[in-house]
Amino acid sequence: MSNASRKLSTDEVSALMEGLKTGEINAGTGLNTELEVSSFKFGSDNLELLGDYYALRLINERFARLVRSIFLPMLRLQPKINPFPPEVKTYDEYSAGLESFMSLTTSRIEELRGSMLLVLDPSFISILTNCYYGGKLASFPSKKAEFTATEERIIEIVTDGMVRSIENAWKDLMPISIRHVGREVNPQFATLVESTDSVIICSFVIQLPNVDSASFDIIYPLQTLKPIASLLRSRVQSDVVEDDTSWRDKLQTAVLNVPLPISAILSEPPIKVSKMVQMREGDVLPLGPVDGVNFFVKDKLLFKAEIGETNGQAAVSLKSRV
């Protein structure tokens, strides 16, 4: 270790302070007075409260994996979604970089008593709408001034799915519940925070084949995340998030849970209308020979069965599939 980098002893510090008091040592010695300096008040930099956003980066990576299942049934392919490192700007600076026509969904995080903004590009909405209704994956460069009713429905489906993915991504850090507040198309009307307040911008890029990459942003006000600053600095995370099952597995589970009406017909004897009109309570209608019971699922005959009893209740035993 060189002499220039070693620590001063107690005697040396005392001699230095004594020299400064008597004027023997010039306080400006060694300082470059030509450099521009600005005053700084310790504790005034709110960004230091969140450190390097380590936990938030993990949340964004987990969210990027979970949200793919939202776009898969629409795009009919598994998109690759990459998160950017969180960035801090004033809300005015962020809004200045947006187009005048965007999809902006404001939500409230109940546990943090703060808001959140989800920003989607209108061209990406057009791609999702076209693919969802059977069209090809293609860009739509034309400018628009409003969303159609169909696009509004797609926005609702996408934002609801993304909100559920955000809640699942936050489970490792803390459970949150997000409630929809409103939706705007002009950034000037999306009242998230004051224009001079700082926000944390979490940007995501979606890589699509044969078209330009799409992107969307999740905006958190800095004041919303300040109460959990210590959690956001933590590098120890549990693993309680649910498995990222594929869309095929989810579709199979949904199909297998569809309720179907079933019925079993013992016999269908013919009867004249004149006799049926004369029938009264207590009359007996004789049945012909019964060759098994017809077992229907809705209106489709699927099985031949036999009538029986189990646990004191009438039942049918499936014998052969038709």
DRENDRENTOR-47394 format. One record per residue (C-alpha): chain; x, y, z. Coordinates in pm, whole numbers, plus 50000, padded with zeros to 5 digits. Layout:
REM DRENDRENTOR-47394
  mol     px     py     pz
    A      X      Y      Z
...
//
This chain:
REM DRENDRENTOR-47394
  mol     px     py     pz
    A  50000  50000  50000
    A  50139  50342  49904
    A  50181  50627  50147
    A  49921  50831  49957
    A  49645  50578  50021
    A  49715  50489  50386
    A  49493  50619  50666
    A  49605  50910  50879
    A  49690  50842  51240
    A  49521  51025  51527
    A  49823  51253  51578
    A  49834  51336  51207
    A  49462  51425  51202
    A  49507  51647  51510
    A  49805  51824  51350
    A  49603  51875  51029
    A  49307  52028  51213
    A  49542  52251  51417
    A  49707  52373  51099
    A  49372  52458  50945
    A  49271  52659  51253
    A  49596  52862  51265
    A  49597  52919  50887
    A  49927  52741  50830
    A  49747  52499  50594
    A  49536  52636  50309
    A  49193  52461  50296
    A  49188  52494  49920
    A  49516  52313  49864
    A  49481  52030  49613
    A  49135  52132  49489
    A  49070  52220  49126
    A  48876  52544  49155
    A  48797  52548  48780
    A  48554  52253  48806
    A  48182  52326  48818
    A  48023  52204  49140
    A  47666  52198  49265
    A  47530  52189  49616
    A  47391  51862  49751
    A  47175  51799  50055
    A  47216  51453  50204
    A  46889  51260  50217
    A  46728  51459  49937
    A  46798  51199  49667
    A  46492  50972  49677
    A  46637  50735  49420
    A  46889  50607  49672
    A  46603  50460  49875
    A  46553  50185  49618
    A  46915  50098  49557
    A  46976  49909  49235
    A  46614  49782  49197
    A  46740  49423  49226
    A  46407  49278  49340
    A  46215  49480  49081
    A  46437  49341  48806
    A  46357  48989  48925
    A  45986  49072  48923
    A  46010  49202  48566
    A  46194  48889  48448
    A  45933  48667  48610
    A  45651  48876  48462
    A  45807  48850  48113
    A  45787  48470  48138
    A  45432  48465  48271
    A  45281  48714  48027
    A  45377  48505  47723
    A  45071  48286  47785
    A  44851  48594  47730
    A  44985  48662  47381
    A  45027  48299  47270
    A  44659  48227  47182
    A  44636  48560  46999
    A  44959  48551  46801
    A  44954  48167  46766
    A  45322  48161  46854
    A  45533  48188  47169
    A  45675  48543  47163
    A  46009  48628  47318
    A  45975  48908  47573
    A  46281  49085  47715
    A  46264  49330  48008
    A  46481  49643  48019
    A  46641  49760  48345
    A  46409  49991  48544
    A  46462  50357  48466
    A  46372  50664  48672
    A  46242  50984  48512
    A  45996  51253  48597
    A  45646  51183  48469
    A  45671  51489  48246
    A  45989  51358  48083
    A  45832  51019  48022
    A  45509  51164  47880
    A  45706  51384  47641
    A  45838  51073  47464
    A  45492  50922  47405
    A  45274  50962  47099
    A  44951  51156  47133
    A  44751  50834  47082
    A  44827  50539  47310
    A  44645  50285  47523
    A  44693  50390  47886
    A  44532  50183  48161
    A  44545  50316  48516
    A  44514  50070  48805
    A  44546  50089  49181
    A  44767  49865  49395
    A  44564  49829  49714
    A  44842  49705  49945
    A  45079  49991  49850
    A  44802  50254  49835
    A  44939  50372  49504
    A  44874  50364  49132
    A  45021  50188  48831
    A  45007  50269  48460
    A  45013  50015  48176
    A  45108  50165  47838
    A  45044  49976  47512
    A  45133  50090  47161
    A  44831  50113  46924
    A  45020  49933  46644
    A  45070  49635  46876
    A  44698  49636  46955
    A  44624  49624  46581
    A  44858  49327  46538
    A  44693  49139  46824
    A  44343  49212  46693
    A  44426  49101  46339
    A  44591  48776  46455
    A  44320  48700  46712
    A  44051  48695  46441
    A  44247  48479  46198
    A  44463  48732  46014
    A  44833  48709  45942
    A  45109  48857  46155
    A  45177  49188  45984
    A  45250  49550  46069
    A  44991  49827  46051
    A  45178  50157  46003
    A  44866  50370  45944
    A  44791  50636  46206
    A  44462  50626  46396
    A  44277  50859  46629
    A  44066  50606  46820
    A  44028  50235  46886
    A  43746  50032  46736
    A  43504  49842  46962
    A  43684  49518  46872
    A  44022  49666  46963
    A  43877  49794  47291
    A  43774  49437  47374
    A  44124  49308  47289
    A  44276  49576  47514
    A  44046  49465  47796
    A  44145  49098  47754
    A  44517  49178  47734
    A  44525  49420  48028
    A  44325  49184  48251
    A  44567  48902  48171
    A  44871  49123  48225
    A  44739  49242  48561
    A  44700  48880  48678
    A  45056  48810  48560
    A  45187  49114  48750
    A  45016  48992  49068
    A  45173  48646  49027
    A  45516  48798  48956
    A  45498  49001  49280
    A  45407  48698  49495
    A  45770  48626  49585
    A  45818  48978  49720
    A  45472  49047  49863
    A  45111  48966  49768
    A  44937  49252  49589
    A  44591  49300  49442
    A  44543  49535  49148
    A  44212  49708  49078
    A  44122  49870  48746
    A  44062  50246  48768
    A  44031  50385  48415
    A  44154  50384  48058
    A  44266  50675  47839
    A  44410  50720  47489
    A  44580  51058  47539
    A  44879  51081  47779
    A  44768  51430  47883
    A  44450  51287  48038
    A  44616  50993  48218
    A  44650  51144  48567
    A  44896  50910  48735
    A  45103  51162  48935
    A  45206  51525  48911
    A  45426  51612  48614
    A  45730  51683  48835
    A  45700  51360  49037
    A  45943  51076  48966
    A  45825  50746  48820
    A  45994  50410  48766
    A  45964  50291  48407
    A  45972  49916  48341
    A  45990  49862  47965
    A  45944  49533  47779
    A  46016  49451  47415
    A  45833  49173  47227
    A  46024  49017  46940
    A  45794  48910  46655
    A  45892  48734  46329
    A  45883  48931  46002
    A  45761  49251  46174
    A  45915  49523  46386
    A  45948  49455  46757
    A  45664  49579  46975
    A  45695  49720  47325
    A  45489  49810  47630
    A  45564  49984  47961
    A  45463  49943  48324
    A  45492  50268  48522
    A  45516  50283  48901
    A  45523  50618  49084
    A  45832  50641  49302
    A  45616  50727  49603
    A  45424  50400  49557
    A  45735  50185  49600
    A  45907  50389  49874
    A  45731  50204  50161
    A  45888  49874  50044
    A  46234  50014  49968
    A  46401  49762  50198
    A  46227  49474  50019
    A  46331  49607  49679
    A  46694  49615  49796
    A  46675  49254  49912
    A  46861  48993  49710
    A  46702  48695  49889
    A  46380  48586  49724
    A  46158  48288  49797
    A  46010  48082  49518
    A  45635  48063  49569
    A  45518  48165  49223
    A  45307  47914  49036
    A  45453  47709  48753
    A  45436  47866  48411
    A  45219  47605  48243
    A  45185  47614  47869
    A  44879  47738  47686
    A  44809  47385  47560
    A  44788  47252  47918
    A  44559  47536  48022
    A  44337  47475  47719
    A  44317  47105  47798
    A  44224  47176  48159
    A  43956  47424  48050
    A  43806  47180  47798
    A  43798  46892  48047
    A  43610  47113  48295
    A  43325  47192  48053
    A  42995  47060  48204
    A  42790  46831  47975
    A  42425  46725  48030
    A  42370  46344  48028
    A  42051  46137  48011
    A  41954  45771  47997
    A  41639  45663  47809
    A  41491  45332  47922
    A  41237  45289  47639
    A  41040  45489  47383
    A  40706  45309  47329
    A  40471  45446  47061
    A  40125  45566  47171
    A  39830  45712  46987
    A  39732  46071  47051
    A  39376  45971  47141
    A  39499  45737  47416
    A  39754  45988  47547
    A  39481  46252  47581
    A  39271  46013  47791
    A  39557  45919  48029
    A  39514  46011  48393
    A  39729  46002  48705
    A  39790  45639  48809
    A  39753  45487  48460
    A  40014  45225  48367
    A  40189  45234  48030
    A  40328  44891  47936
    A  40680  44883  47790
    A  40799  44640  47529
    A  41118  44433  47555
    A  41409  44654  47668
    A  41741  44578  47501
    A  41968  44795  47715
    A  41939  45159  47808
    A  42041  45433  47566
    A  42292  45669  47733
    A  42307  46019  47580
    A  42553  46307  47623
    A  42335  46604  47538
    A  42163  46478  47217
    A  42431  46231  47104
    A  42396  45855  47174
    A  42732  45734  47310
    A  42675  45418  47518
    A  42451  45118  47570
    A  42390  45070  47941
    A  42188  44867  48191
    A  41960  45008  48457
    A  42056  44931  48818
    A  42096  45068  49169
    A  42386  45187  49383
    A  42377  45320  49740
    A  41998  45329  49729
    A  41987  45544  49413
    A  41897  45455  49056
    A  42201  45420  48833
    A  42315  45295  48493
    A  42609  45072  48417
    A  42787  45151  48089
    A  42834  44833  47887
    A  42938  44919  47534
    A  43015  45235  47333
    A  42802  45297  47028
//
